[in-house]
Amino acid sequence: MADVNRGKRPLSPHLSIYRPLWTMILSITHRITGVGMALSITMITWWFLALATNEAYFEVANAVMTSVVGGFILLVSLWALSFHFCNGIRHLFWDSGKGFELETAYRSGLVVMVGSVVLTVIGVLVVAGVF
């Protein structure tokens, strides 16, 4: 059936209407890191498949993975994993009904950001052999 009030309904607000809030930025970042991790796991899977295929193909894949661009992608992927992990813990608290107060939500978001950077630095130091 046709909607007779179609032209009279208000338009939904868009991102250009809202002022970016800390919780909104974290939510968008959580979604972007989820997609980014899916793309980076594809790259890592390609590297493992090249390892299983033959030595020449693995040398190509390994050259890509150990290049500056490959290292940057892996570093960003490590941060995305750390961020997704920390924000997932934050969401577990929210699922239990805790942390919805505005100040607590902002503070937990800051903990997520700092925690993700700290976990990334620890991961890089572990890979570098410092620990």
C-alpha positions in Angstrom: 0.0 0.0 0.0 1.3 3.5 -0.9 2.4 5.8 1.9 0.3 9.0 1.6 2.5 10.9 4.1 5.7 10.1 2.4 6.7 13.7 1.6 5.7 15.1 5.0 8.0 13.0 7.2 11.1 14.7 8.6 14.5 13.5 7.4 16.7 11.5 9.8 19.6 13.5 11.2 23.0 12.7 9.6 26.6 12.8 10.9 26.8 16.4 9.6 24.1 17.4 12.2 25.6 15.8 15.3 28.7 17.0 17.0 31.2 14.1 17.3 31.1 12.8 20.8 33.8 10.6 22.4 31.5 7.6 22.7 30.4 8.0 19.1 34.0 8.1 17.9 34.8 5.0 19.9 31.8 3.2 18.4 32.8 4.1 14.9 36.4 3.1 15.6 35.2 -0.2 17.0 33.4 -1.0 13.7 36.3 0.1 11.6 38.8 -2.0 13.5 36.6 -5.0 13.1 36.6 -4.6 9.3 40.3 -3.9 9.4 41.1 -7.0 11.3 39.1 -9.0 8.8 41.3 -7.6 6.0 44.6 -8.1 7.9 43.7 -11.7 8.7 43.3 -12.2 5.0 46.9 -10.9 4.5 48.2 -13.2 7.2 46.3 -16.2 5.8 47.9 -15.4 2.4 51.3 -15.5 4.0 50.6 -18.9 5.6 49.3 -20.3 2.4 52.4 -19.1 0.6 54.5 -20.8 3.2 52.6 -24.1 2.5 52.8 -23.7 -1.3 56.4 -23.3 -2.3 59.6 -21.5 -1.4 59.5 -19.0 -4.3 55.9 -17.9 -3.6 56.7 -17.7 0.1 59.6 -15.4 -0.6 57.3 -13.0 -2.4 54.7 -13.1 0.4 57.4 -12.7 3.0 58.9 -9.7 1.2 55.5 -8.0 1.3 55.0 -8.8 5.0 58.4 -7.7 6.0 58.4 -4.5 4.0 57.8 -1.1 5.5 54.2 -1.1 4.3 53.6 -4.7 5.5 55.1 -3.8 8.9 52.9 -0.8 9.2 49.8 -2.8 8.3 50.8 -5.4 10.9 51.4 -2.7 13.5 48.0 -1.1 12.8 46.4 -4.5 12.9 48.0 -5.2 16.3 46.6 -1.9 17.6 43.1 -2.7 16.1 43.2 -6.1 17.8 44.2 -4.5 21.1 41.5 -1.8 20.8 38.8 -4.3 19.8 39.8 -6.4 22.8 39.7 -3.6 25.3 36.5 -2.2 23.9 34.9 -5.6 24.0 35.7 -5.8 27.7 34.0 -2.4 28.1 30.9 -3.8 26.3 30.8 -6.8 28.6 30.5 -4.3 31.5 27.7 -2.5 29.7 26.0 -5.9 29.1 25.9 -6.4 32.8 24.3 -2.9 33.2 27.3 -1.1 34.6 29.1 2.0 33.3 26.3 3.8 31.6 26.8 7.1 33.5 28.2 9.8 31.2 31.3 10.4 33.2 32.0 6.6 33.5 31.4 6.1 29.8 33.9 8.8 29.0 36.5 7.5 31.5 36.1 3.9 30.3 36.6 5.1 26.7 39.8 6.8 27.8 40.9 3.6 29.5 40.2 1.7 26.2 42.3 4.1 24.2 45.2 4.1 26.6 45.0 0.3 27.2 45.0 -0.4 23.4 48.2 1.7 23.0 49.9 0.0 26.0 49.0 -3.5 24.7 50.3 -2.6 21.3 53.6 -1.3 22.7 53.9 -4.5 24.8 53.2 -6.6 21.7 55.9 -4.8 19.7 58.4 -5.1 22.5 57.6 -8.9 22.8 58.1 -9.3 19.0 61.3 -7.3 19.1 62.7 -9.6 21.8 62.9 -7.0 24.6 60.7 -9.2 26.9 
